[in-house]
């Protein structure tokens, strides 16, 4: 099965779910983006590492890295390997130099660990084909103010998993126009919901 390499291209407050954040992964050397809704704690853990900030005490993911390094275990890569009912599934590919093991993990935790080990992030082509959105032009990494990240109950799903409120009355042409506008504004979560509404209409 073909793997596709991803980079983190965006992290922002979710427009649809209170206390959650939208993590946007981008296809390397491509124009597809994969929006994932994650919890505030995991968003904070990812942002802190990207910004090279040092918390006063180790976060859970920092503790995992310290323990792994103590026992000479490295995280070679993480793979987002499935998408079921709007929920992504991921695994860590770990090695002690002799043996390689796969460890199941929530996608947000896997990515928070990946940025600490500088590990590659991959997904499969069928996931990008079904949940990815295509952008035009360039985008950039944007991080919310760290002070705004509160500890709220988290969720972990494709950005399109929430209900397509307000889209049912739009025509196909209007949906297409709003999709292009959302992509241009880098509102990937909204774009994912519009894309799913279009797919649902086209499937009828």
DRENDO-1510 file (C-alpha; in Angstrom, 1 decimal, always signed):
<recs>
REC; n; res; u; v; w
REC; 1; UNK; +0.0; +0.0; +0.0 .
REC; 2; UNK; +1.4; +3.4; -1.0 .
REC; 3; UNK; +2.5; +5.7; +1.8 .
REC; 4; UNK; +2.4; +9.4; +1.5 .
REC; 5; UNK; +4.7; +11.7; +3.6 .
REC; 6; UNK; +3.0; +14.5; +5.5 .
REC; 7; UNK; +4.2; +17.7; +7.2 .
REC; 8; UNK; +2.4; +19.8; +9.8 .
REC; 9; UNK; +1.2; +23.0; +8.1 .
REC; 10; UNK; -1.3; +24.4; +10.5 .
REC; 11; UNK; -2.7; +24.3; +14.0 .
REC; 12; UNK; -5.6; +26.6; +15.0 .
REC; 13; UNK; -8.6; +26.8; +17.2 .
REC; 14; UNK; -11.5; +24.7; +15.9 .
REC; 15; UNK; -14.4; +26.7; +14.4 .
REC; 16; UNK; -16.9; +24.0; +15.1 .
REC; 17; UNK; -16.0; +22.2; +18.4 .
REC; 18; UNK; -15.5; +24.1; +21.6 .
REC; 19; UNK; -12.2; +23.3; +23.3 .
REC; 20; UNK; -10.8; +21.5; +20.3 .
REC; 21; UNK; -8.2; +22.4; +17.7 .
REC; 22; UNK; -7.8; +21.8; +14.0 .
REC; 23; UNK; -4.4; +20.2; +13.1 .
REC; 24; UNK; -3.7; +20.4; +9.4 .
REC; 25; UNK; -1.2; +18.0; +7.8 .
REC; 26; UNK; +0.0; +18.6; +4.3 .
REC; 27; UNK; +1.2; +16.2; +1.6 .
REC; 28; UNK; +4.9; +16.8; +1.0 .
REC; 29; UNK; +5.5; +18.0; -2.6 .
REC; 30; UNK; +1.7; +18.0; -3.1 .
REC; 31; UNK; -1.4; +20.2; -2.6 .
REC; 32; UNK; -3.6; +18.0; -0.5 .
REC; 33; UNK; -4.3; +18.8; +3.1 .
REC; 34; UNK; -5.6; +16.5; +5.8 .
REC; 35; UNK; -7.5; +18.4; +8.6 .
REC; 36; UNK; -7.8; +16.5; +12.0 .
REC; 37; UNK; -9.7; +17.7; +15.1 .
REC; 38; UNK; -7.6; +17.1; +18.2 .
REC; 39; UNK; -7.9; +18.0; +21.9 .
REC; 40; UNK; -6.5; +21.1; +23.5 .
REC; 41; UNK; -3.8; +19.2; +25.6 .
REC; 42; UNK; -2.4; +17.5; +22.5 .
REC; 43; UNK; -2.5; +20.8; +20.5 .
REC; 44; UNK; -0.5; +22.4; +23.3 .
REC; 45; UNK; +2.0; +19.5; +23.3 .
REC; 46; UNK; +2.5; +19.8; +19.6 .
REC; 47; UNK; +2.8; +23.6; +19.6 .
REC; 48; UNK; +5.2; +23.7; +22.5 .
REC; 49; UNK; +7.6; +21.4; +20.7 .
REC; 50; UNK; +7.3; +23.2; +17.3 .
REC; 51; UNK; +8.0; +26.5; +19.0 .
REC; 52; UNK; +10.9; +24.9; +21.0 .
REC; 53; UNK; +9.4; +26.0; +24.3 .
REC; 54; UNK; +10.5; +24.3; +27.5 .
REC; 55; UNK; +7.7; +23.7; +30.0 .
REC; 56; UNK; +8.6; +23.9; +33.7 .
REC; 57; UNK; +7.9; +20.2; +34.1 .
REC; 58; UNK; +7.9; +17.4; +31.5 .
REC; 59; UNK; +4.6; +16.9; +29.6 .
REC; 60; UNK; +3.4; +13.3; +29.1 .
REC; 61; UNK; +4.9; +13.2; +25.6 .
REC; 62; UNK; +8.3; +14.5; +27.0 .
REC; 63; UNK; +8.2; +11.7; +29.6 .
REC; 64; UNK; +7.6; +9.1; +26.9 .
REC; 65; UNK; +10.6; +10.4; +25.0 .
REC; 66; UNK; +12.8; +10.3; +28.0 .
REC; 67; UNK; +11.8; +6.8; +28.9 .
REC; 68; UNK; +12.2; +5.6; +25.3 .
REC; 69; UNK; +15.7; +7.1; +25.1 .
REC; 70; UNK; +16.7; +5.7; +28.4 .
REC; 71; UNK; +16.0; +2.2; +27.0 .
REC; 72; UNK; +17.5; +3.0; +23.6 .
REC; 73; UNK; +14.2; +3.0; +21.8 .
REC; 74; UNK; +13.6; +5.3; +18.8 .
REC; 75; UNK; +10.4; +6.2; +17.0 .
REC; 76; UNK; +11.3; +5.7; +13.3 .
REC; 77; UNK; +8.0; +7.0; +11.9 .
REC; 78; UNK; +4.3; +7.2; +12.6 .
REC; 79; UNK; +1.6; +6.1; +10.2 .
REC; 80; UNK; -2.0; +7.3; +10.1 .
REC; 81; UNK; -3.2; +4.0; +8.7 .
REC; 82; UNK; -7.0; +4.0; +8.8 .
REC; 83; UNK; -10.1; +6.2; +8.9 .
REC; 84; UNK; -13.3; +4.8; +10.3 .
REC; 85; UNK; -16.5; +6.8; +10.9 .
REC; 86; UNK; -14.6; +10.0; +10.9 .
REC; 87; UNK; -11.9; +8.8; +13.4 .
REC; 88; UNK; -8.3; +8.5; +12.4 .
REC; 89; UNK; -6.1; +5.6; +13.6 .
REC; 90; UNK; -2.4; +5.8; +13.9 .
REC; 91; UNK; +0.6; +3.7; +15.1 .
REC; 92; UNK; +4.2; +4.3; +16.1 .
REC; 93; UNK; +6.9; +2.3; +14.4 .
REC; 94; UNK; +9.6; +1.8; +17.1 .
REC; 95; UNK; +13.0; +0.2; +17.1 .
REC; 96; UNK; +15.6; -0.8; +19.8 .
REC; 97; UNK; +18.2; -1.3; +17.1 .
REC; 98; UNK; +17.4; -5.0; +16.8 .
REC; 99; UNK; +13.7; -5.4; +16.7 .
REC; 100; UNK; +10.9; -3.2; +15.2 .
REC; 101; UNK; +7.5; -3.0; +16.9 .
REC; 102; UNK; +4.2; -1.3; +16.0 .
REC; 103; UNK; +2.4; +0.5; +18.8 .
REC; 104; UNK; -1.2; +1.7; +18.4 .
REC; 105; UNK; -1.8; +5.3; +19.4 .
REC; 106; UNK; -4.3; +8.1; +19.0 .
REC; 107; UNK; -3.3; +10.3; +16.1 .
REC; 108; UNK; -2.8; +13.4; +18.1 .
REC; 109; UNK; -0.5; +11.6; +20.6 .
REC; 110; UNK; +1.4; +10.0; +17.8 .
REC; 111; UNK; +2.1; +13.3; +16.1 .
REC; 112; UNK; +3.1; +14.9; +19.5 .
REC; 113; UNK; +5.6; +12.1; +19.9 .
REC; 114; UNK; +6.8; +12.3; +16.3 .
REC; 115; UNK; +7.7; +16.0; +16.6 .
REC; 116; UNK; +9.9; +15.2; +19.6 .
REC; 117; UNK; +11.7; +12.4; +17.8 .
REC; 118; UNK; +11.9; +14.3; +14.5 .
REC; 119; UNK; +10.1; +11.2; +13.0 .
REC; 120; UNK; +8.5; +11.1; +9.6 .
REC; 121; UNK; +4.7; +11.2; +9.5 .
REC; 122; UNK; +2.9; +9.1; +6.8 .
REC; 123; UNK; -0.5; +8.2; +5.8 .
REC; 124; UNK; -1.9; +6.0; +3.0 .
REC; 125; UNK; -3.1; +7.2; -0.4 .
REC; 126; UNK; -6.7; +5.9; +0.2 .
REC; 127; UNK; -7.0; +8.1; +3.3 .
REC; 128; UNK; -5.8; +11.3; +1.5 .
REC; 129; UNK; -8.1; +10.4; -1.4 .
REC; 130; UNK; -11.2; +10.2; +0.9 .
REC; 131; UNK; -10.5; +12.8; +3.6 .
REC; 132; UNK; -8.0; +15.2; +2.0 .
REC; 133; UNK; -8.8; +18.5; +0.4 .
REC; 134; UNK; -6.9; +20.1; -2.5 .
REC; 135; UNK; -5.6; +23.6; -2.1 .
REC; 136; UNK; -4.3; +26.2; -4.7 .
REC; 137; UNK; -1.3; +28.4; -3.9 .
REC; 138; UNK; +0.9; +28.3; -0.9 .
REC; 139; UNK; +0.0; +28.0; +2.8 .
REC; 140; UNK; +2.0; +28.4; +5.9 .
REC; 141; UNK; +2.4; +27.2; +9.5 .
REC; 142; UNK; +0.2; +29.2; +11.9 .
REC; 143; UNK; +0.0; +28.6; +15.7 .
REC; 144; UNK; -2.5; +30.0; +18.1 .
REC; 145; UNK; -1.5; +32.0; +21.2 .
REC; 146; UNK; -0.4; +29.4; +23.7 .
REC; 147; UNK; -2.3; +31.1; +26.5 .
REC; 148; UNK; -5.6; +30.3; +24.7 .
REC; 149; UNK; -5.1; +26.6; +24.9 .
REC; 150; UNK; -7.3; +25.3; +27.7 .
REC; 151; UNK; -7.7; +21.8; +29.0 .
REC; 152; UNK; -11.0; +20.7; +27.6 .
REC; 153; UNK; -12.4; +17.2; +26.7 .
REC; 154; UNK; -10.7; +16.3; +23.4 .
REC; 155; UNK; -11.9; +14.7; +20.2 .
REC; 156; UNK; -10.0; +13.2; +17.4 .
REC; 157; UNK; -11.8; +13.1; +14.0 .
REC; 158; UNK; -11.7; +14.3; +10.5 .
REC; 159; UNK; -12.7; +17.9; +10.2 .
REC; 160; UNK; -15.7; +16.9; +8.2 .
REC; 161; UNK; -17.1; +14.7; +10.9 .
REC; 162; UNK; -19.3; +17.4; +12.3 .
REC; 163; UNK; -22.7; +18.0; +10.8 .
REC; 164; UNK; -22.9; +20.1; +7.7 .
REC; 165; UNK; -25.1; +22.8; +9.3 .
REC; 166; UNK; -26.2; +25.5; +7.0 .
REC; 167; UNK; -25.1; +23.7; +3.8 .
REC; 168; UNK; -28.3; +21.8; +3.0 .
REC; 169; UNK; -30.0; +24.8; +1.3 .
REC; 170; UNK; -27.1; +25.6; -1.0 .
REC; 171; UNK; -26.9; +24.6; -4.6 .
REC; 172; UNK; -24.0; +22.5; -6.0 .
REC; 173; UNK; -22.6; +25.7; -7.6 .
REC; 174; UNK; -22.8; +27.6; -4.3 .
REC; 175; UNK; -21.2; +24.7; -2.5 .
REC; 176; UNK; -18.3; +24.6; -5.0 .
REC; 177; UNK; -17.9; +28.4; -4.7 .
REC; 178; UNK; -17.8; +28.3; -0.9 .
REC; 179; UNK; -15.4; +25.4; -1.0 .
REC; 180; UNK; -12.9; +27.4; -3.1 .
REC; 181; UNK; -13.4; +30.4; -0.8 .
REC; 182; UNK; -12.7; +28.3; +2.3 .
REC; 183; UNK; -9.5; +26.8; +0.7 .
REC; 184; UNK; -8.3; +30.3; -0.3 .
REC; 185; UNK; -8.8; +31.5; +3.3 .
REC; 186; UNK; -7.1; +28.3; +4.6 .
REC; 187; UNK; -10.2; +27.4; +6.5 .
REC; 188; UNK; -9.5; +23.7; +6.0 .
REC; 189; UNK; -12.0; +22.4; +8.6 .
REC; 190; UNK; -14.8; +24.3; +6.8 .
REC; 191; UNK; -13.5; +23.1; +3.5 .
REC; 192; UNK; -13.6; +19.5; +4.6 .
REC; 193; UNK; -17.2; +19.8; +5.7 .
REC; 194; UNK; -18.2; +21.5; +2.3 .
REC; 195; UNK; -16.3; +18.7; +0.5 .
REC; 196; UNK; -18.2; +16.0; +2.4 .
REC; 197; UNK; -21.5; +17.7; +1.6 .
REC; 198; UNK; -20.6; +17.8; -2.1 .
REC; 199; UNK; -19.6; +14.1; -2.0 .
REC; 200; UNK; -22.9; +13.2; -0.3 .
REC; 201; UNK; -24.9; +15.1; -3.0 .
REC; 202; UNK; -22.9; +13.5; -5.8 .
REC; 203; UNK; -23.4; +10.0; -4.4 .
REC; 204; UNK; -27.2; +10.3; -4.7 .
</recs>
